[in-house]
Amino acid sequence: MGARFEVREVLRFTARRKVVLAGRVLEGVARPGQTIDFRFQDRLFCSVKIAAVEFVERILPDETLVGLLCEERDPREATLYAELCPRGTVVELSDAATQP
């Protein structure tokens, strides 16, 4: 079972070498081990594995988001993901056995 996730913000968690996609689960359940599928065009996509799922507490505005933590292999990854997923972008989360 996969899920749909609305991205609100992309962050770098430098102390733990993680990229965080913070947002809301719209449908399904987000779990470690799933992949986030970024689609560019019909047949062109990339994906990244979710290492952990945690809450992200925001002070201004006062809200709690779900954080999808992914291993950071390159310091520029957060910038790339932010370009691929502007605020409001909905991405698919896939279980390993159901990837496209």
Residue, then its C-alpha position, 0 to 999 in steps of 0.5 A: m500500500g502506498a501513500r500520497f504526500e503533500v510537500r510543504e517544505v524541504l529542509r536539510f538536517t545537517a547534524r544527521r545528514k538528512v534531507v527532510l520533506a515536510g508536509r502532510v499525508l493526504e492518503g495512506v500511511a508513510r513508512p520508512g523503507q518506502t520510496i518517494d517518487f519524483r515524476f518529471q514527465d510520463r516516463l521520466f522519474c527518480s526516487v529516494k528511499i525514506a529512512a525515517v518518518e518524524f514530526v516536524e514542529r514549526i513555531l511560525p506558523d504554529e503547525t506540526l508536519v510529517g517529516l520524511l527523512c532521506e539520507e543525504r548523499d550530496p549537500r545539493e540534494a535538498t536544493l534539487y528536491a525543493e526545485l522538484c517539489p515546490r510548496g503544494t506538490v503532491v508526491e507518491l510514496s511507494d512500497a519497495a514491491t510496488q515501485p513503477 
